Amino acid sequence: MAPDSLTASLAVAGSPGEVSPEQSVGEAPDAALLAAIARLPAGSRVVVDADETLFLGNTTEAYLSALRPALLGALLLFLLDLLRPWRLLPGRGDREEVRDWVRVVVATLLFPWTPLWWRHRAQRVAREGGNHPLLAALAGNPGLRLVVGGSGLGFIIAPLLEPLGLAAATLATVGFWRGRRDLARGVRGRLGPACGGEAPALILSTRMEAGELGPWGGSLRSIRWPGACREAAITGVFIPFLYMERAKRPGSRYFLKVVLLEDFAIVGIAMVVINPFPHILALTMLGFHLSLWCIYEAGYVENDRVAERYEADPHLNPGYQRQLTWYREWKAWLWAAGFAVAGLACLGEYRSLTRAPDGFPPWPTVAVSWLGVLLLVRLTYRWFNYLDKPSRPWVYLLLQSWKYYPFALIAPIYWLGAAMVSAQILARWQAYILYRTTAGGWPDSIGALRFVLLLLLMVGFGLARGELPHFLTLLEWIQGGLILLVFGFKGRKHIRRVLGKGRWITSV
C-alpha cells in the first residue's frame, strides 16, 4: 500500500499526509489510527520501531536489567557511564545508540551467561511491556509484512517477538559484532534490505526522523504512546553516588569531575605526593574519601526531601522521585563502612612498608576517629538542611571543611597542602555566599578567587614558618609547583576573564 493510500485511510482521523512538527513530538494515538492499520491491504509492509513503540520500554535497558549478579551489573553500568568509552570511537560516538551498543557488548562479554538468561526473561518482558493496542491492531491484520526496526540489537529483540506470535517478522536492527557498521549505515540503510528496496506503507516510531528516512519520510507516523518511556537498567539495586548522578546533578558527571578529579585530587596533592609509597597512600585516601561521600550523598537526598516538603518553589530535577524509590540511607552507611575498611586495609599495608612513621596513627584510632567524622558530617548536613537559607552559608563552611581536613587524621598534612585545602574551602564558601545573596546563580569566577586565595595563604603560611623562599626542601618545591600548576590550570579561563576586564583610566 502506497503512502498516499495510507493517507486516505487516515483521513477520517484527521491525519495529514505529511508528518508535521506537531506530530513528530507526539500525540496519543486514537482508535482511528489503529483501525486504519487493521484495514491495510494484505501484503502491505509496515515498519515498527521496537523501542517505545512495539514495546513501551527500551529493549536495551530491559536486556541490561537481566545482568546477574545485579549488583555487579549495576556497578559495571555505572562505571561505563562514568568513563564513556564510546566517545573514543570515530564519528559521532556521543550518540545514544552508540552508547547502547557499547554497553551491551561490554556487559555481554563480561557476563556471558546473560543471553541465555535473557531468553528466559524475555517472555515476561514481552507480556508486561508490549504495546497491547498496537499489537492487537497488527494481529487483526495477519496479512501485513511486519518489519521490526530501530537501533536495538537483533539478538535482544528476537526473543521478545516469539511470545507475541511475531517470530516471522523481519528484523532491521543492529548486529552484535557489526554494530558500529550498522549504526553508521543509518536507519534508511538498515531498513532498505529488510524492505526489499520498496517504500513501506507505514513506519511507526517515536525516535526516527523523516529526514533520515529520505524519500520514505512520508510514511512515518511519529507517535508518543501512552506509558512509553526509557527506564534505566537495574534501578532497584542500591549503588552509592548514583543519586547525585541521576537526580542531584544529572548529566554533569559530577562524581567524576568533582568528587574524583577535584576533591580527591586536592586531597592527593595536599597529603600524598610528599610521602613515601604514594600509590599505597593514594588507595588509602581513596577508600576514606569514597566512604565520606557515601554519607555526604545522604545529605543531598535529605536536602531534596526538605525542599520538596517545605519550599514553595523547590528546584528538583525530574529524576528525583524515581531515584528516591530505591535510595536507603542505611545502605549508604554499609557502603561507607565497606570503603572505610578498604582504606584501613591499605593503611595497614602502608604502615608495614614504612615501619609506622610519625604522623600515621594506628588503625584502631583511625577507625574510631573516622566513625566520628562520618557522624559529624551527617549531623552537620542535617543542621544545614533544616536551617533557613540566609543562615546556611555559615554551616556550609563547616560542610566544606569536613570534606578535606579530616584526612589529617590519617596522614600528616604540611603547610603547602594546608594552604591548598584552605584555599579550596574558602573559595567555595565565598561562591556559596554570592549564590545565596545575589540573583545571578553560582558565580563562574571561583577559579580566579581560589588561585588568589592560594597565593595569599602560601605566602602567609610560609612567612609564619620562616620557610620562604630558600629554606624550602626539594619535595616542598615540587609540591608547591604542582599546587600552583593545578589551581592555575583549573582557573585559567576565569583568571583570563578577570584580567581582561581591567582597563586603565586615561581621563576623568
C-alpha positions as CSV (number, residue, x, y, z in Angstrom):
1,M,0.0,0.0,0.0
2,A,1.5,3.3,-1.0
3,P,1.8,6.2,1.5
4,D,-0.8,8.2,-0.4
5,S,-3.3,5.4,0.1
6,L,-2.5,5.3,3.8
7,T,-3.1,9.0,4.0
8,A,-6.5,8.5,2.5
9,S,-7.2,5.7,5.1
10,L,-6.3,8.0,7.9
11,A,-8.3,11.0,6.6
12,V,-11.1,10.0,8.9
13,A,-8.8,10.6,11.8
14,G,-7.8,14.0,10.5
15,S,-4.2,12.9,10.0
16,P,-2.3,14.9,7.4
17,G,-0.5,13.3,4.6
18,E,2.9,14.6,5.8
19,V,4.2,14.4,9.3
20,S,4.1,17.8,10.8
21,P,6.4,19.0,13.7
22,E,3.4,18.8,16.0
23,Q,3.0,15.1,15.1
24,S,6.7,14.4,15.5
25,V,6.7,15.5,19.1
26,G,3.8,13.1,19.5
27,E,0.2,12.9,20.3
28,A,-1.6,9.9,21.8
29,P,-2.9,7.6,19.0
30,D,-6.7,7.3,18.7
31,A,-8.8,4.4,17.6
32,A,-9.0,5.6,14.0
33,L,-5.2,5.1,13.5
34,L,-5.3,1.6,14.9
35,A,-8.4,0.8,12.8
36,A,-6.6,2.1,9.7
37,I,-3.7,-0.3,10.5
38,A,-6.1,-3.2,10.7
39,R,-7.6,-2.2,7.3
40,L,-4.4,-2.1,5.4
41,P,-4.4,-4.5,2.4
42,A,-2.7,-7.9,2.7
43,G,0.9,-7.7,1.7
44,S,1.4,-4.1,3.0
45,R,4.8,-3.7,4.6
46,V,4.7,-2.0,8.0
47,V,7.9,-0.9,9.8
48,V,7.6,-0.6,13.6
49,D,10.3,0.6,15.9
50,A,11.0,-1.9,18.7
51,D,11.7,0.7,21.3
52,E,8.9,2.8,22.8
53,T,6.5,1.7,20.0
54,L,6.2,-2.1,19.6
55,F,7.4,-2.3,23.2
56,L,6.7,0.6,25.6
57,G,10.1,0.4,27.2
58,N,13.6,0.3,25.8
59,T,14.8,-3.1,24.8
60,T,18.5,-2.3,25.5
61,E,17.7,-1.2,29.1
62,A,15.5,-4.3,29.6
63,Y,18.3,-6.6,28.5
64,L,20.8,-4.8,30.7
65,S,18.4,-5.3,33.6
66,A,18.9,-9.0,33.2
67,L,22.6,-8.8,34.2
68,R,23.3,-11.1,37.1
69,P,24.6,-10.7,39.8
70,A,22.6,-7.5,39.6
71,L,24.9,-5.6,42.0
72,L,28.0,-6.2,39.8
73,G,26.0,-5.4,36.7
74,A,24.9,-2.1,38.2
75,L,28.4,-1.3,39.1
76,L,29.6,-2.0,35.6
77,L,26.9,0.2,34.0
78,F,27.8,3.0,36.5
79,L,31.5,2.7,35.6
80,L,30.7,2.7,31.8
81,D,28.6,5.8,32.2
82,L,31.4,7.4,34.2
83,L,34.1,6.7,31.7
84,R,32.0,6.9,28.5
85,P,34.3,4.7,26.3
86,W,32.0,5.1,23.3
87,R,33.2,8.7,22.9
88,L,36.6,7.4,21.8
89,L,35.0,5.8,18.7
90,P,35.4,7.7,15.5
91,G,32.5,9.6,14.2
92,R,29.5,10.6,16.3
93,G,30.4,8.4,19.3
94,D,28.3,10.5,21.6
95,R,25.0,9.3,20.1
96,E,22.6,7.4,22.3
97,E,22.5,4.3,20.0
98,V,26.4,4.1,20.0
99,R,26.3,4.2,23.8
100,D,23.7,1.4,23.9
101,W,25.7,-0.8,21.6
102,V,28.9,-0.4,23.5
103,R,27.2,-1.1,26.9
104,V,25.6,-4.2,25.5
105,V,28.8,-5.6,24.0
106,V,30.9,-4.9,27.1
107,A,28.2,-6.2,29.5
108,T,27.7,-9.4,27.4
109,L,31.4,-10.2,27.2
110,L,31.9,-9.7,31.0
111,F,28.6,-11.5,31.8
112,P,28.5,-14.2,29.0
113,W,25.5,-16.1,30.6
114,T,23.2,-13.1,30.1
115,P,21.9,-14.0,26.6
116,L,20.7,-17.4,27.9
117,W,19.0,-15.8,30.9
118,W,17.5,-13.1,28.6
119,R,15.8,-15.7,26.5
120,H,14.0,-16.9,29.6
121,R,13.3,-13.4,31.0
122,A,12.1,-12.1,27.6
123,Q,8.8,-13.9,27.8
124,R,7.8,-11.9,30.8
125,V,9.2,-8.6,29.5
126,A,7.2,-9.1,26.3
127,R,4.0,-9.8,28.1
128,E,4.3,-6.9,30.5
129,G,6.0,-4.3,28.3
130,G,4.3,-4.9,25.0
131,N,2.2,-2.1,23.3
132,H,-1.0,-4.1,23.5
133,P,-3.3,-1.7,21.5
134,L,-0.8,-1.7,18.6
135,L,-0.2,-5.5,18.9
136,A,-3.9,-6.1,18.7
137,A,-4.2,-3.9,15.6
138,L,-1.3,-5.8,13.9
139,A,-2.8,-9.2,15.0
140,G,-6.1,-8.2,13.4
141,N,-4.4,-7.9,10.0
142,P,-2.3,-11.1,9.6
143,G,-1.5,-10.4,6.0
144,L,0.8,-7.5,6.9
145,R,4.5,-7.9,6.3
146,L,6.0,-6.6,9.5
147,V,9.5,-5.2,9.8
148,V,10.8,-4.5,13.3
149,G,13.4,-1.8,13.1
150,G,15.2,0.7,15.3
151,S,18.7,1.0,16.9
152,G,18.3,-2.0,19.2
153,L,20.3,-5.2,18.9
154,G,18.7,-8.1,17.0
155,F,19.7,-10.8,19.5
156,I,17.8,-8.8,22.2
157,I,14.7,-8.1,20.2
158,A,14.2,-11.5,18.6
159,P,13.3,-13.4,21.8
160,L,10.7,-10.6,22.6
161,L,8.9,-11.3,19.3
162,E,8.4,-15.0,19.8
163,P,6.0,-14.9,22.8
164,L,3.8,-12.4,20.9
165,G,3.5,-14.5,17.8
166,L,5.7,-12.2,15.7
167,A,8.6,-14.5,15.1
168,A,8.0,-14.3,11.4
169,A,8.7,-10.5,11.4
170,T,11.8,-9.3,9.5
171,L,14.4,-7.6,11.7
172,A,16.2,-4.4,10.6
173,T,18.2,-4.0,13.7
174,V,21.9,-3.7,14.8
175,G,24.2,-6.7,15.0
176,F,26.4,-7.6,18.0
177,W,29.8,-7.6,16.3
178,R,29.0,-5.4,13.3
179,G,27.1,-2.8,15.4
180,R,29.4,0.0,14.6
181,R,29.0,-0.5,10.9
182,D,25.2,-1.0,11.1
183,L,24.8,2.2,13.1
184,A,27.0,4.1,10.5
185,R,24.6,3.0,7.8
186,G,21.7,4.8,9.4
187,V,18.1,3.9,9.7
188,R,17.4,4.1,6.0
189,G,20.4,1.8,5.3
190,R,19.2,-0.8,7.7
191,L,15.6,-0.7,6.5
192,G,16.5,-0.9,2.8
193,P,17.4,-4.7,2.6
194,A,14.6,-5.7,5.0
195,C,12.0,-3.9,2.9
196,G,13.4,-5.2,-0.4
197,G,14.1,-1.6,-1.5
198,E,10.4,-0.8,-1.6
199,A,8.9,2.1,0.4
200,P,6.8,0.7,3.3
201,A,3.2,1.7,3.6
202,L,3.7,2.8,7.2
203,I,6.5,3.5,9.6
204,L,5.7,3.8,13.3
205,S,8.4,5.3,15.6
206,T,8.9,7.8,18.3
207,R,12.6,8.1,17.6
208,M,13.1,8.1,13.9
209,E,13.0,11.3,11.9
210,A,11.7,11.9,8.5
211,G,15.0,13.4,7.3
212,E,17.0,10.3,8.0
213,L,14.4,8.2,6.1
214,G,14.9,10.1,2.9
215,P,12.1,9.5,0.4
216,W,10.4,7.2,2.9
217,G,9.8,10.0,5.3
218,G,6.2,10.5,4.1
219,S,5.4,7.1,5.5
220,L,6.5,8.0,9.0
221,R,4.0,8.4,11.8
222,S,5.8,9.6,14.9
223,I,3.6,8.9,17.9
224,R,4.3,9.0,21.6
225,W,2.3,6.1,23.0
226,P,0.8,6.3,26.5
227,G,3.2,4.8,29.0
228,A,6.2,4.7,26.7
229,C,9.4,5.7,28.4
230,R,13.1,4.7,28.7
231,E,13.7,3.4,32.2
232,A,17.3,3.0,33.2
233,A,18.5,-0.6,33.8
234,I,18.8,-2.2,37.2
235,T,17.1,0.7,39.1
236,G,16.2,-1.5,42.1
237,V,19.9,-2.0,43.2
238,F,21.4,0.5,45.6
239,I,24.7,2.0,44.2
240,P,26.3,4.8,46.0
241,F,26.8,8.1,44.1
242,L,24.0,7.1,41.7
243,Y,21.6,9.6,43.2
244,M,23.9,12.5,42.6
245,E,24.5,11.4,39.0
246,R,20.8,10.9,38.1
247,A,18.9,13.2,40.4
248,K,21.0,15.8,42.1
249,R,23.5,16.6,39.2
250,P,22.1,14.8,36.2
251,G,24.2,15.0,33.1
252,S,27.1,16.8,34.7
253,R,29.3,13.7,35.5
254,Y,29.6,15.2,39.0
255,F,31.1,12.1,40.5
256,L,34.0,12.0,38.0
257,K,34.6,15.8,37.6
258,V,34.1,17.0,41.2
259,V,34.3,14.0,43.6
260,L,37.3,12.4,42.0
261,L,39.1,14.9,39.7
262,E,38.7,17.8,42.0
263,D,38.1,16.9,45.6
264,F,40.1,13.7,45.7
265,A,42.8,15.2,43.5
266,I,43.2,18.0,46.1
267,V,43.5,15.6,48.9
268,G,46.1,13.6,47.0
269,I,48.2,16.6,46.1
270,A,48.0,18.0,49.6
271,M,48.8,14.9,51.5
272,V,50.0,12.1,49.3
273,V,52.7,13.3,46.9
274,I,55.3,14.2,49.6
275,N,55.0,10.9,51.4
276,P,56.8,7.6,50.6
277,F,54.9,4.9,48.7
278,P,52.4,7.4,47.4
279,H,50.4,4.8,45.4
280,I,49.5,2.9,48.6
281,L,48.7,6.1,50.4
282,A,46.5,7.2,47.5
283,L,44.5,4.0,47.7
284,T,44.1,4.5,51.4
285,M,42.8,8.1,50.9
286,L,40.5,7.0,48.1
287,G,38.8,4.4,50.4
288,F,38.2,7.0,53.1
289,H,37.2,9.6,50.5
290,L,34.5,7.4,49.0
291,S,33.4,6.5,52.5
292,L,32.8,10.1,53.3
293,W,31.0,10.8,50.1
294,C,28.5,8.0,50.8
295,I,27.4,10.0,53.8
296,Y,27.6,13.3,52.0
297,E,25.3,12.0,49.4
298,A,22.8,11.1,52.1
299,G,22.8,14.8,52.9
300,Y,21.9,15.6,49.2
301,V,18.9,13.2,49.4
302,E,17.7,14.8,52.6
303,N,18.2,18.3,51.1
304,D,15.9,17.5,48.2
305,R,13.3,15.9,50.5
306,V,13.3,19.0,52.8
307,A,13.0,21.3,49.7
308,E,10.0,19.4,48.4
309,R,8.3,19.5,51.8
310,Y,8.9,23.0,53.0
311,E,9.8,25.2,50.0
312,A,7.2,26.9,47.9
313,D,9.3,26.6,44.7
314,P,11.8,23.7,45.1
315,H,14.3,23.3,42.4
316,L,14.2,19.5,41.9
317,N,15.4,17.5,38.9
318,P,12.9,15.2,37.1
319,G,14.7,12.1,38.2
320,Y,14.3,13.0,41.9
321,Q,11.2,10.9,42.7
322,R,12.3,7.9,40.7
323,Q,15.6,7.7,42.5
324,L,14.0,8.1,45.9
325,T,12.1,4.8,45.4
326,W,15.3,2.8,45.8
327,Y,17.5,5.0,48.0
328,R,18.0,3.7,51.5
329,E,20.3,5.6,53.9
330,W,21.2,2.5,55.9
331,K,22.7,1.0,52.8
332,A,24.7,4.1,52.3
333,W,26.2,3.6,55.8
334,L,27.0,0.0,54.8
335,W,28.9,1.1,51.7
336,A,30.6,3.8,53.8
337,A,31.8,1.2,56.2
338,G,33.0,-1.0,53.4
339,F,35.0,1.7,51.8
340,A,36.5,2.7,55.2
341,V,37.5,-0.9,55.8
342,A,39.3,-1.0,52.4
343,G,41.0,2.2,53.4
344,L,42.1,0.7,56.7
345,A,43.5,-2.3,55.0
346,C,45.6,-0.1,52.7
347,L,46.7,1.9,55.7
348,G,47.8,-1.2,57.4
349,E,49.9,-2.1,54.4
350,Y,51.3,1.4,54.2
351,R,52.4,1.3,57.9
352,S,54.1,-2.1,57.4
353,L,56.0,-0.7,54.4
354,T,57.1,2.5,56.1
355,R,57.5,0.9,59.6
356,A,54.9,3.2,61.2
357,P,56.3,6.6,60.6
358,D,55.4,9.6,62.8
359,G,52.1,11.2,61.9
360,F,50.4,7.9,61.0
361,P,48.2,6.7,63.9
362,P,47.4,3.0,64.4
363,W,44.3,1.7,62.6
364,P,42.0,1.3,65.7
365,T,42.5,5.0,66.4
366,V,41.8,5.8,62.8
367,A,38.7,3.6,62.7
368,V,37.1,5.3,65.8
369,S,38.1,8.7,64.6
370,W,36.6,8.1,61.1
371,L,33.3,7.0,62.6
372,G,33.2,10.2,64.4
373,V,33.9,12.1,61.2
374,L,31.1,10.4,59.4
375,L,28.6,11.1,62.2
376,L,29.8,14.7,62.3
377,V,29.3,15.1,58.5
378,R,25.8,13.7,58.7
379,L,24.7,15.8,61.7
380,T,26.2,18.9,60.1
381,Y,24.3,18.3,56.9
382,R,21.1,17.7,58.8
383,W,21.6,21.1,60.5
384,F,22.3,22.7,57.2
385,N,19.2,21.2,55.5
386,Y,16.7,22.3,58.2
387,L,18.3,25.8,58.6
388,D,16.8,28.8,56.9
389,K,18.6,29.7,53.7
390,P,20.0,33.1,54.9
391,S,21.8,31.3,57.7
392,R,23.1,28.4,55.7
393,P,26.4,29.9,54.5
394,W,28.0,29.6,57.9
395,V,27.1,25.9,58.1
396,Y,28.2,25.4,54.5
397,L,31.7,26.5,55.6
398,L,31.7,23.6,58.0
399,L,30.5,21.1,55.4
400,Q,33.3,22.1,53.1
401,S,35.8,21.8,55.9
402,W,34.7,18.2,56.7
403,K,35.4,17.2,53.1
404,Y,39.2,17.9,53.5
405,Y,40.5,18.5,57.0
406,P,39.5,15.1,58.5
407,F,42.1,13.3,56.2
408,A,44.7,14.8,58.5
409,L,43.6,12.1,61.0
410,I,45.0,9.5,58.6
411,A,48.2,11.1,57.2
412,P,50.1,14.3,58.1
413,I,49.3,17.4,56.1
414,Y,52.1,20.0,55.7
415,W,51.8,23.8,55.3
416,L,51.6,23.8,51.5
417,G,48.9,21.2,51.5
418,A,47.0,23.1,54.2
419,A,47.2,26.2,52.1
420,M,45.8,24.4,49.1
421,V,42.9,22.8,51.1
422,S,42.1,26.1,52.8
423,A,42.0,28.0,49.5
424,Q,39.6,25.5,48.1
425,I,37.3,25.6,51.2
426,L,37.3,29.4,51.3
427,A,36.7,29.8,47.6
428,R,33.7,27.5,47.6
429,W,32.4,29.3,50.7
430,Q,32.6,32.7,49.1
431,A,30.9,31.3,46.0
432,Y,28.1,30.0,48.0
433,I,27.6,33.3,49.8
434,L,27.3,35.0,46.5
435,Y,24.9,32.3,45.3
436,R,22.7,32.9,48.3
437,T,22.8,36.7,48.4
438,T,22.6,37.5,44.7
439,A,20.2,36.6,41.9
440,G,23.0,35.6,39.4
441,G,23.2,32.0,40.4
442,W,26.5,30.2,41.1
443,P,29.4,32.5,40.2
444,D,31.7,31.4,37.4
445,S,34.9,33.1,38.8
446,I,35.6,30.6,41.5
447,G,38.8,29.6,39.7
448,A,40.3,33.1,39.9
449,L,39.3,33.5,43.5
450,R,40.7,30.2,44.5
451,F,44.1,31.0,42.9
452,V,44.3,34.4,44.6
453,L,43.5,32.8,48.0
454,L,46.1,30.1,47.4
455,L,48.8,32.7,46.8
456,L,47.9,34.6,49.9
457,L,47.8,31.6,52.1
458,M,51.0,30.1,50.7
459,V,52.8,33.4,51.4
460,G,51.3,33.8,54.8
461,F,52.0,30.2,55.9
462,G,55.5,30.4,54.5
463,L,56.3,33.6,56.3
464,A,54.9,32.4,59.5
465,R,57.1,29.3,59.4
466,G,60.1,31.2,58.1
467,E,60.5,29.0,55.1
468,L,60.3,31.4,52.2
469,P,61.9,31.0,49.9
470,H,65.4,29.4,50.3
471,F,64.5,27.1,53.2
472,L,62.1,25.0,51.1
473,T,63.1,21.4,50.6
474,L,63.1,19.8,47.2
475,L,59.8,18.0,47.9
476,E,58.2,21.3,49.0
477,W,59.3,22.9,45.8
478,I,57.8,20.1,43.8
479,Q,54.5,20.1,45.8
480,G,54.2,23.9,45.7
481,G,54.8,23.9,42.0
482,L,52.3,21.2,41.4
483,I,49.7,23.0,43.5
484,L,50.2,26.3,41.6
485,L,50.1,24.4,38.3
486,V,46.8,22.6,39.1
487,F,44.9,25.6,40.5
488,G,46.3,27.9,37.8
489,F,45.3,25.5,35.1
490,K,41.8,24.8,36.5
491,G,41.2,28.6,36.9
492,R,42.9,29.7,33.7
493,K,39.7,30.8,31.9
494,H,38.4,32.7,35.0
495,I,41.7,34.3,35.6
496,R,42.0,35.4,32.0
497,R,38.4,36.7,32.1
498,V,39.1,38.7,35.3
499,L,42.3,40.2,34.0
500,G,40.7,41.0,30.6
501,K,38.0,43.2,32.3
502,G,40.6,45.6,33.7
503,R,41.0,48.9,32.0
504,W,43.4,51.8,32.5
505,I,41.8,55.1,33.5
506,T,43.2,57.6,31.0
507,S,40.8,60.5,31.5
508,V,38.5,61.9,34.1
